[in-house]
């Protein structure tokens, strides 16, 4: 679920539609839709093209590391503090979330954090 989420968010951050991103990667709009909805997986070459185009690491795309390449140490400390400060409030309707749901919320929070702290 992380890969599709990241592809969609990165595509939107560049104001691209699925067809435009497909042309950049030399794949169809249906392929991009499949990647974003996790019904299709990009091949190794497409993953590398995605990482290069959006200036992120493969680890970031695959969800093993949420930190963009351009970040610096103060940024990562700020994100750590941000996530820790909000950890206790990760509930829904008064009920606790599963660990998987909490991880999805952390990914969303990290994405918002990095979008706000982007170094242009």
N, C-alpha and C positions, 0 to 999 in steps of 0.2 A: 504494500500500500504506500510505502514511503516513496518509491521510485516514481510512480504515477503522480503522486502529490507534488513532488519536486519538479517534474517536467511541466506540469500544468502551471505551477506558480512561477517558474522561470519564464515560460512562454508568455504569460500574462504580464510579467514585469517588463518585457520588451515590446508589449502591445502587439504581439503577433497572434494571428489566428492559426488554427491547426493546419490549414492548407499552406500558409506561408512557412511555418516551421518544417513541414513536410518537404517543401522545395529546397530548403537549406540543407536538409539531411538526405535528399534524394529518395524520399519514401512518400507514400500516399498519405492523404488526409486521414484515411481509415486506419493506417498504421499509427499515426500520432494519437488518434482517439483511443485505439487499443492500448497504447503505452500508458496513457493517462488513466484509463479505466482498469488497468491491470489485467486485460484479457489477452494481451500480446506483449512479448518482451522484445526490446530492441536488441539487435545483435551487437557484438563487441565493437564493430566499426561505428555503428550509430551512437553507442554510449560514449565513445571517445569524441565523436563530432559534437555531441551535446555538451560534454564537459568543456571542450575548447571554446565552443560558441558562447556559452554562458559564463565562461571563466570561473568554473567551479571544479572541484576534484571529483574523481569517480567515487571516492568514499562519500562525499557529500550527496551525490546523486543517489547512491544506493542506500543511504541512511546510516552508514557506519560512523560518519563524522559530520556533524551539522555545521561546522565552521567553514565559511568561505575562505578561499585562498588569500583574499586581500585583507583579512582581519589582522589585527595586531593584539599584543598581550593585554592592554587595557580593555579592548573590546571583549575578549574572551572572559576576563574577570567580571566585566559588567553583565554579560550574559549569565554566567554562573550565579551571580548575586540575584539577578532578575528571576531565574528559575527557582532558586531556593526560597526566595521571598514569597513566591506564589504556589509553592508545592502543597501547602496545607489546604489551599482553596480549590484543589482539583476534585470537585464532586459534581454530580448532576442530580438535580431534583432532591437534594438532601441525602442522596445515596452515594456511597463510594464507587469509584470507577475501578475497572479491572486494571491490571498492570499494562496490558496492551492498550487500553483506552487512555491511560495516563501518558504512555509513551507517545501516542498520537497527539495528545494535547501539547506535550513538550515540543514535539516537532513543529506544530503550528505556532507555538509561542516563539520558538527559535527563528522560524521563518519571518515572523512579524518583527522580531528584534533586529535581524540582519537587514531587513528591508529599510528599517528606520535608521540604521547605523551605516548604511552603504557608503563606501568611500569612492567618490567619483573622480 
